[in-house]
Amino acid sequence: MISPLNLSFIVLAFSLTCLSAEPTRTRLDDGWRFIVDDPANAQSAKFNDAAWLQVTLPHDWSIKGMFGAKNPAGALGAFLPGGVGWYRKRFDMPADWAGKRVKVEFEGVYMNADVYLNGQHLASHPYGYTSFFVDLTPALKSGTENVLAVRVDNSQQQNSRWYSGSGIYRHVWLTVTDLVHVAPWGVFVHIPKADRHSATVDLQTQVVNDSTAQKSVIVKTILLAPDGSEVGKAESPCNLAANATFQINQQIVLSNPALWSPEKPQISKALTRVMEGAKALDEVTTNFGVRHLAWSSKSGLTINGTPIKITGGCIHGDNGVLGTAAFDQAEERKIECLKASGFNEIRTAHNPPSPALLDACDRLGMLVMDEAFDCWSKGKKKYDYAVVFKDWWQRDLDAMVLRDRNHPSIVFWSIGNEIPDQYKDDVGGVYCQQMVDRIHALDRSRPVTMGILNMPKTLEEEAVAEKMRSALDVVGCNYNLSRLIAIEGKHPERVLVATETKSGNPSDIWNDTVKNDFVIGDNVWSAQDYLGEAGIGRWFMEGDPTEPLVQSKNPTDSTLHPVGHGKDSLYPWHGAVCGDLDILGRGKPLAHLRNIVWNRGEKLYLAVRQPQDDKKVVVAGWGWYPTSESWTWPGREGKPAEVEVYSRYDKVRLYLNNKLVGEESLSAKDGCRKIYQLAYEPGTLKAVGLMNGKEVEAAELVTAGAPAAIRLKADRKDIKADGQDLSFVDVEVIDKAGNVQPNSANPIFFTLSGPGTIAGLGNANLKSEDPYVGSKCKVYQGRALVVVRTTGQSGKIDLKAQSAGLAGAQLQIEAAP
């Protein structure tokens, strides 16, 4: 009888038999056994793991745990558990693997991974965010079962300033090649020149000869346009010494190339073959984009000669209710939501992202600042990256650049964020230059930056600061952009980018960005809510007994300020609440205001400010005064209401139940925002934008009735039956007229039948203690989210939602082969 754990490898063996002359790269996500524990001898091939859980990667075990105030990760780690976990996978070695090189690639394991094959320790990898390869060849056994085991240690807390998740949370790949093969990440496609008439493509290919004999081969490269047609090729003979690596350099000139740009993200391919006579020893396909990147203080940032201002945002790696599990569809949806909200760039704060996210950015035209580290030699938390920095920084920096340098979406490398002791010469004066030099050795086609916080306070610190600024291609500014702009007259050649700004009035930073050519963009903190750093952007009503407060240090200031920045006393807050988008991917009113200020598509939006009477609204440092898409305020009839209208029109009018409340003119000084004062009255609130005296667009809010029914809306009803694909289902509580009931907190119970599972569910309330796993959740402000995952079987998946007193809802999703 064939066990499920061996089935995927039998299929793999069959494919290798059919294609024995060519390399194979197979996803190795199925059929793992898993436990949160640290049993003795779990690396042994003879260890009995029959009672362990069966899981399919990507897998984050922390998100499946319960929130707890005493969990050692604390507020920074979303009050979720860590610990030690083991993963084991059994497989047989096909005969075709004899004489081949067999490697496994881990895209990301958080953290402190130890990899074993048949009990033999093969590799350790401490950093949870860089990909790494492990050569299985020395420990492989033919004619008997092989056991791949991975120990993951996330028990030493705290080791991160945000939620990291735990486990093998990205894909795993198995690669079988000839002893003569292209090195891992061994193809680099560089575009030194490109416009609509022609493009120069420089190719570097690292070829490895792991055999004991000299080899004579030909490296063939074929370039394919986005439509699949061949547009260029090159051939280079190469004599490879035994046990050596050789670099082949090729150049191909294209006529009338299909250019990659954010507006038209066309993906080209480079097909690289290593040929020995008529036999292909290795074949690698590399996606890239034909695009030329340039930057200067006079022209700013340009892509293919076209200037572009960065409308960017910082993001962490979690996917909300899914934790950090990097499903391809979850990563793509995240980028879709951000792009729809007006962002044209993301900063991967503060670590390299998943390959799936970068692939999505390539396809969708989202620019990327790819960031390496949150700290260097001095840490911010006891067990963070500083523990291994001196031994690992170059290997991890190499892994980021070599893996990611063919992505056309990446337009910046960042070497760090708010580095402790940055103005000490042995830190900022040494490591900064070393890292910039290392990246330049691997890729000179993109600028290197870093997020610099605070200004130097002494002449000695200023000298080190100047070393850092001079070493960087683009100076990154965390919260100090205006101060650096003021001193840039001394350095007219310098280019700046706001690597981090608070989510306050968007027009403030944007005005500085637009009027200065040498400032190439903004990155707001943050683009989307994330798990961890609990409550740094939250709000509450003064006097709330659940909220700890501290008195202002200024005795003349009676304002109460919230304890912030991820304090453990803030439980049950478990997320940062400072994003333009909430954790479900839905834009908050601030996201619409920023989109309008940036002029990225929207022109009109209507929101209502949280009322305050005798008790005032208190907002944490990274927050924004709370507003909502609601004109449903029972019990406030006749009481004051404040309405915000965001607009790019010349004038805006506000109507309540068809009566004109007021008409206002707008200019850049207004920050695209007007606030109206009126008395609350149920009905229809309408904002209208005027151009040349004519009403051209309207936005409405309608008072909702009592909760009456549940509504389900799937972003995709047809998904792949591959065990990986996802459908994101919006859950809404509506009134009889179909309006979302924004005050609803109804619990919803879900049942699912067919070849699917509920991968995660929840709402946008980052103070809720409800787990992100299970079959029930409450709606928050009338909304929630359920994520359905396929099991690998095809068929119809039926999702039902029920709640007492509400009409239920049903949705069908088709999982196709």
N, C-alpha and C positions, 0 to 999 in steps of 0.2 A: 504494500500500500504506500502511495506517495504522500508524504506529509506536506501540509501547506507551506511549511518553512522552506522545503527543498524545491517546491514547484517553480519559483521564480528563477532559481539557478538552473533547473533542467531546461527551461525555455531559453535561458542565456546560453547554455551549452549547445543547444540545437542551432541557435543563430551563429555561434562561433564555428560550428562544423560547416555550415553552409557558406560562410565567408572567411574561411581560414586564411586566405591570402591577404586579408585586410584587417586593420585594427578595429576594435569594438569598444564603444563607450556606452555603458548601460547604467541607468538609474538604479540605485541599490536601496530603495526606500521601503520595500515590502518585507514582511516576514521577520521582524525583530522581536525578541523577547526583552522585557524591561522590568526593572524593580527599583523603587526608591529604598535603598538599603546598601550596606557595604559588607556582604557576606565574604568570608574567607574563601580563597581559591576560586572566585567567580571567573577568573581568566582561564581556568583549566578547560580543556576540551571535554573532559569527563564530568564536569560539574552538571548537576541536575537542575535545569531551569524550567521544568515542565509546569511549575505552579506560577511562573512569572506571567505578567500581562503581555498579550500580543499587541504590538503597536506598528503603525505605519508612519514613517517620517514624512514631513517635518513634525517634531514633537517637542512640546514645552510642558514639562511636568508641573512647574510651579503654578501655571494658570489654572490647573485642574484642582488646586488645593483650596483650602478655606482661608479667608481673611482672619487675621488674629493680631491683636495689639502686641502680643509677646513674640511674634515671629521675628527672628534676629535681623532680617533685612530691613525691618522698620518702615518708616514713612517713605524713605528713598526707594525701597524695593517693593512698594505697594502693599506692605504688610502681608505678603504671600510667602509661602515656605520655600526654602532652598534644599540643602542637604547633599547627599551623595547618591548617585544613581548608576546603574549598570545596564548596558545594552549588549545583547548577544545575537548573532546570526549564524546559522549553520548552512553549509553548502558543500557540494562535491566539486572536485577539480576535473574538468573535461580533459581528455587526452590531448586536445589541440593546444592546451596551455603549456605543454612541455616545450622548453626552449624559448618561451616568451617572457616578456616583462609584465608583471601584473601589479597594478597600483590601485589604491583606493583614495578618492578625493573627498575630503570633508569640507563642505562649504562654510560650516560654522558650528562649533560646539561650545556651549557655555557651561562651565569653563574648566580649565585644568584637565584636559583630556589625556588619558593614557590608553594606547591602542595595543591590543594583543592579538596574535594569531596562534591558535593551538597552544596557548599558555606562554608563548614567547613574547616578551615585551619588545615592540618595534618602534614606538615613538611616544613622545610627550609633547603636548602643545598647550601652553598656559592661556594664551589670549583667546577670549571667546568670540572675537569678531573677524579674525583673518582665516582664510581658507588654507588648507594644507594637504599635502600628499603623503601617503605612507606606502612604501614598497613592500608588498606582501610576498614577493617571490622567494626570499630566503627561507620562509617558514611554511610555505605551501606543501601539502602532502597529497600525492596521487593515490588513488585506490582506497581512500578512506575519507570520512567526513572531516571537513575543516570547520573550525569555529572562530569567528571574528568577534572579539569582545572589546568593549569600550567602557572604561570607567570615567565618570564625569563627576567632578568635585566642585560643587557650589556651596560648600558648607561654611567656608570662612567668610563671615559677614562683619562689617559691610565691605563690599568690593566694588560698588558702583553707586553713582549718584542718581540713578534712575532705574526703572524696572528692567532687568536683564533677561528674565526667564531662566530656565535651567534645562539642559539636555542637548540632544542632537536636533537643533531647531531649524536647520536648513538641510538641503538635499545632500545625499551621498552618492558618489559615482564610482563605478568600477571600470578601469581601462586596461585592456589587454593589447600589447603592441609587440612588434618585432624588437629584437635587441637594438636594431637601428631605427630610430624614431625621432620625431620632433619633440623637443623638450617640453615639459608641462609649461603652459603659458609662453611657449617659445616663438610665437609669431607676433610681430609688431608691425602694424600698418600705420604709417605716418604720412600725413598730407601736408607737405611744406608749401604748396600753392594750389589754389582752386578758385575758379570762377565759372560762369556758365559756358565759357568757351573751351576751357581745358583744365586739366588737373594733373598734378604730378603725384604719383603714389610711390613712396619709398617703403620697401619691405625688408625687414630683418627676420631671418629664420634661424633658430638655434637647433642644430641637428646633433643628436647624441648617438655615439657608437658604444654600446655596452658590451660588445663582443670582444674576443681576444685577438681578432684579426683585422687588418686594414680593410676598409671597404671603399669601393668606388661607386658613387651614386650620382644621380641627377635630381636636383630639386626643381620641380615644376610648379609654377604658380599660375593659376587662371583667375582672373577677376570677372565676377558676374555682376551685372547691373541688377537693380531691384526687380526687374521683370524676368530675371533668370538668364538673359542673353549674355554671351561672352563678349567682353569689351576690351580685354587685354590679356597678355600672357608673357611669361618669361621662363627661361630654362637656364640652370647653372650647374655645371659639373662640379663635383666635390670629391676629394680624396680624404677619407676620414681615418685618422690613426686609431688604433685599438684603444678602448677605454678613454675616449676623448670626446669633447664637444667642440663643434665648429659653427661659426656664424656665417650665413650666406646673405649678402646684400644684393637686392634687386631694385630696379626702378622701372616703372611703367607709366607712360603718359597717355591720358585719356582725352578724347575729343568730345565736346558737348556732354560733359558728365551729368549724371543724375545727382544733384547736390542734396546733402542733408542739411536741414535747418529746422528750428522749432516749429515753423509754420508748415513745413513739408518734410517730415522726417523719413527720408527714403533710405532703406538699409541695403547696402551692397555686401557682397561676399568675396572672400579670397579663399580659393581652394588650393591647398598646398599638398603636393604629393612627393614622397621620397621614393625614387625609382631605382631599382637594381635590374638593369636590362628591361624586360617587359613586365617585371613584377613590382607591384606597389607595396613597399615595405611599411609605409605609414601614409595616412591621409588625414588632414585636419582642415576643417572649415571654420573660418573666422569671419564673424560679422563685423562690419565697420561702416562708417559714413564718410562720404566724400565731402569734407568741409574744412575750411581753413579758419583757424582761430588766431586773432591778434588783439593786442591791448597796448594802449599808450595813454599818457595824460591828456593828449590833445584829441584823440579820436575815441577814447574810452574803450569798451569791449566791442569787437566786431566779429561777425561770423560771415564768411564769404564776402567781406567788405561792407556788410550792412551793420550799422551801429545797433546795439541792443542794451537797454537798461535792465538790470536784474530786479525783478519783482519776486523776491525769494522768501523762503521761510525755513526755519530749522525744524527738523523732525527727529524723533527717536525711532527705535526699530520695532516697537510693538505694533500689532494689528488689532488693538482693542480687545474685544471679547475672545480673540484667538490667542492672546498673549504674543509671544515673539515668533511663533511658528510661521515660517516664511513660505506659505503657500504662494504659488505663482499668481493665482487669481486674486488673492488678497493684496499682494504687492501692486498688481496692476490697478485694482480698484482704488487703492490709496492714491496713486498718481492721477487717475481719472478724476477723483474728487478734488484734488488740489488744483489740477489744471483748470477744471470748471470754475473754481473759485478765483481765478486770476493769477495764480502763481505760475511763473515761467521757469523757476529754479528752486531746488531744495538743497539745504545743507544737511549732510548726514551726521548730525550731532550725536555723539562725538566719536564715531567709529565707522569703519568701512561697512557698507550695507550688504544685503544679499545680492548675488548675481541676478536673481529674478527681478528685483526692484530696478536694477540698472538696465536690464533688458526691456522692461516696461517703459523706462524713461527714453530709451533709444526709439522705441516704436511710437511713443506718444509725443515726442518732442519736448520733454521736460529736461531742462539743464540741471547739472549736478555739481555741487562742491563736495568732493569725496574727502572725508576727514579721517585722520589716522588715530589720534589719541586725545584723551581728556587730561592726561598728566604725563610728565616725564620722570625725572629722577626723584622728585619729591611728590608724595601722594596727597590726595584729598581725603581718602579714606584708608583705614588701616591695611586692608588687603587688596587694594586696587592695583592698577598696572605698574605703579612705581616699584612694586616688589620684584618684578622681572625686567624692568625697562632696560637696564644697562646691558643685559645679555641678549635681549630679544628685539630691541627697537629696529635694528637694520633688517632683520629677517622679516618682521611684520610689516615694515614699510615697503620692502621689496614685494611681499605677497600682495599688498594692496595695489601697488603700481603695475606690477607684471600681470596680475589678473585682470585689472580694469582698464588698462591704457588703450584698448581698442574701442571702447565705448564712445561714440561721438557725442553722447549727452554730457559727458564729463568735461567741464570747462575750467575747473579749479582743482588743484590738490591742496589740502590743508593738513599741516603737520601737527596741529594741536589747538587746544582751547583753554584759555585762561590759566596758563601754566604757572604753578607755584614757583616762587623764586626766579621768575622770568628775567628780572633785572639784575641777577647775579651773573658775573661774567662766565663762571664755569657752567652756567645753565643757558641763559639766553645768548651769551656771547659765543658759546661753543656748540651746543647741540643744535641750535637753530641753523647755523651755517652748515653743519655736517649733514643735517637732514635735507636741506635745500640742495646741497651738492649731490647727495645720493639720488634724489628724485631727478635732478637734471641729468645724471648719468644714465638713467633709465628712460627718461622722456622729457624733452625740452619743448614739447609742443603746447604745454599748458602752463599757466602761471601757478606759482606756489604761494600760498598765503597761510595765515593762522589767525585765530581769534584772540586779539590782545585786549586784556582788561586792565583798566587803570593807567594813569599817567605816571612817569617817574617822578620821584620826590627830591632827589639829590642830583648833584652833578655827576656823581659816579653812576647812578642809575640811568641818567640821561645818556651817558656814553654807551652803556650796554643797549639801551633802547634804540639808539641810532644804529648800532651794529645789526640789530634784529631787523629794523625797517629797511636797511640797505641790503640785507641778505634776501629779503622777500621780493618776489616779483610784484605782488600786490599786497599792500598793508591792510590787514583785517582789523576792524575796530568793533569791539564789544562795548556798546553804550557810551563811547567817547568820540563819536564821529565829528561832532561840531568842534570839539577842541582840537582834533587833528587837522581839520580843514583850516582852522585859524593859523596853524604854524606851517602849512604846506607851501607858503610863499618862498621859504628857504630852499625848497626842493621841487622846482616846477616839473621835474620829470616823474614824480612819484604818482602812483595810482592807488586809490583807496577803494575799499568795499566795506559796507556795514555788515559784518559777520553776525552781529546779534543786536537787536533793538527791542525794547519793550513794546507791548501791544497797545500802547497809548494811541493818541490821535495820529492816524497814519499820515496825514498831510505834513506833519512837522518834519519827519525824516525825509519824506518824499520830495519836499521842496528843496532841501539841501542836495539831494541826489540829482534832481533835474537841472538845477542851475549851475552845477559844477561838472564839467566834462570829465575831470579826473576821478570823480566818484562814480563808480560803475554800477552800484546797486545797493539794495537793502535786503537783509534777511531778518524777518521778524521772529521773536521768540514768543510763542511758537506757532507754526502753521496749523498744528492739530493737537488736541488734547492727547495726553499720553499717561501711561501708568507710572506711578512713582512720583517723587518730589511732591508729596501729597499736599494739596491745598494752596500752592503758591499763587494761584490766581483766583482763589475762591472769593465769594462774597456772602455776607449774612447780615441779619438785622441786629443792630446794637442791642445788647442785653440778652442775646441768645445764650442760655446757660450751658450749651454744649460747646461753645467756642471760647478757647482761651484768649485773653487779651492782655496787652501790656500798655501801660500809660506812656504817652510821649515824653521824651527826655526834656523837652522844652517846657518849663513851668508855665509859660504864657499860652501854651497850646493845649487845649482841653480835649483834643481829638484822641480817640482810642484807636490804636493800630493793632491789626491782627498779628499774632505770632505766625511766622511764615517760613518759607524755604524748607519744606519737608521735615518739620518737627514731629517726633514720635507722639507728642501730646495731641496731635490733630486727629488721631484715630476716631471715627472710621473713614475719614477722607483717605483715599488711596490713589488719587490721580492729581495731575497738576492744574487742571481747569484753566489753562492760560492760552488755549489754542483758538485760532480763528474758526476751525472746524471742531465739532465735538468728537467724542471717541468713536461714534458710529459713522463718522464721515460726513455729517450734515453741517452746512455752514451756519454759524451763528450770525446775528446781525452785524457784528464787527467785520466778519468776512465780506459781507456785501458792501459795507462802507469802504473797506480797503480796495475792493475791486473797482469801485466807482472812482476813488481817489487816483488809483493807478490807471484809470481809463482802459480797463482790460475787458470791457464788454457790457457790463451793466450800466444803466443810466438812472434808475429810480428804485428806491426801496423804502419800506415803511416799517417802523418798529416803535414799541412802547416801553418807556422807562419804568423800572420797578418803582412802585409808589412808596413814599416814606412820609409818615405823618409825625407823630411824637417820637418814634424810633427811627434812627437814621440808618442808611445803608453803609456798611463797612466793607471795603474792598482791599484785598491783599495786594502786595507790591507788584505782582505781574498780572494783575487783573484789569478789568475795564468795567465801568459802571454797567450793571446788568440791564439788558434790554431783551425784549422777546417779541415774537410774531403773535401777539395775543391782544384781542380786544374783548376778552372774557374775564371780567373782574367782578363777580357777584358780591354784593354787599358794599360796593364802592359807588353806587349810584349817587350822582351829584357831588362827589368828592373830586379834588384836583387830580388831573392826569397830565403827564408830559409825553408828548409824541415827537419822535425824531423822524425827519425825512432826509434821506440821503439822495443827492441828485447831481447830475451833470447838466441839467437844463438851465436856461436863463432864469426862469422863475418856477416856483412850486406853489400849488394851492392845496389846502387841506379842507376836506368836506367831512362832516359828520351827519349821517342820515340826510344827505343831499343839501345840507346847509353849509355855506362857506364859513369856515373858521378863520381863515386868513390866507393872504398871498404874500410871498416873500421873494425877493431877488437873491440870487446866489452869485458868489465870486470865489476866486481862489483863496481869498482871506477867510472865507467861511469854512474852509476845509470840506466843501461839498455837503455840509450838514446844517440843518435848521431845526430848532426845537420850538414846538408849539405848546402853549398852556391852554387847557380847556377843562371842563367838567366832564367826568365819565358819564356816558349814557349808552346803554346797550344799542346795538344795531350795526351799521356799516360805516367804517372809517375808511376814507379814500384819499390818497395823495395823487396829485396830477402834475405832470411835468409840462412846461410851456416852452415853445420855441417860436420866436417872432409873434408872440401874442396868442398862439394857437395851442390848445390842449392836444398833446400828441401821445401821451402814455399815462396809464393809471396803475396804481397798486392799491389793493384793498385788504382790509382785515374785517372779518365778520364775527360777531358774537356767537359763540357756539352754544347749542342746546345741551341737554343732559346726555351723558354717554348712552349710546344705543346699540352699537355693533362694533365688531372687529373687522379691520380691513388688512389683507395681506397683499404685498406687492413685491414680486421677485425681480431683481435686476436682470436675471437670465433664467428662462424656463427650460432651455435646452443646454445640457452640460455633458461633459465627457465622462463616460463610465470607466475612469482610470484610477479611482481611489484617491485622486488629488484634487479634482475640480470642485468648485464651490458655487453655490447660489446664495446671494445675500438677500434676505427677505425682510423688507420693512414691515413692521407691525404697528398699526395705528388704531386707536380707539376713536370712533367718530360718532357724531350725532345723527339724527334721522335725515338731515339734509346732506350728509356726507362730509361735513366739516370736522377736522381734527379737534378733539376736545382737549385743549392745552392744560387743563387742570386735572386730567384723569391720572390716577395712579393704580388702576385696576391690575390685579394679578392675572396673568394669562397662562393657561395650561396648554401644552403642545403635545400632540401625538403624531408620530411619523411611521409610515409603513412603506415597504418597498426597499430597493437597494440604496439606502442612504442612511446617514446618521446626522444628529445635531452636533456640529463641531464646536459651537459656542453660541451663547445668547446673552442678552443683557440690554441695559439702557444707558443713557448718557449721564446718569447721576453718579458721580464719582465719590459720593458719600455712602452709597448703598453697600450693604454687607452681603447681598445676595451673590452666590458664586456664579461664575461664567460658564458653568457646566450644568447639565441636568435637562429638565423638561418644563420648567416654569420660570417666569420672571415677571416683574411688574413693569408696566409702562411708566415712563417719566415724561411729564409734559405731553402725555398722550401717545408717546412713541417708544418703540423698542426695536431690537434687531435679532433675527435668528439666522444662523449660517448653517446651511445644509451641505454636507460633504458626501460625495459618492463613495460606494464601497468597492468598486471594481466590477460589479455586476451591472448589466444593462437592464432597463425597465423603467416603470413609472414609479415615481416617489410621491406619495401623498402626505401633505402636511396639513394638520387640522389645528385650529386655535379656538379655545373656549374660555369663557369667564362667566361667573354667575351674574345673571341679570342682563347679559349682552347677547346679541345674536352672534353666533359663531362664524368662523370663516374657514374655507378650505382652498388649498392651492395644489396644483399638480406640476411636477417638474419631471422632465424626460431625461433619463440618463442613457445616452446613446453610445454604442461601441466606438 
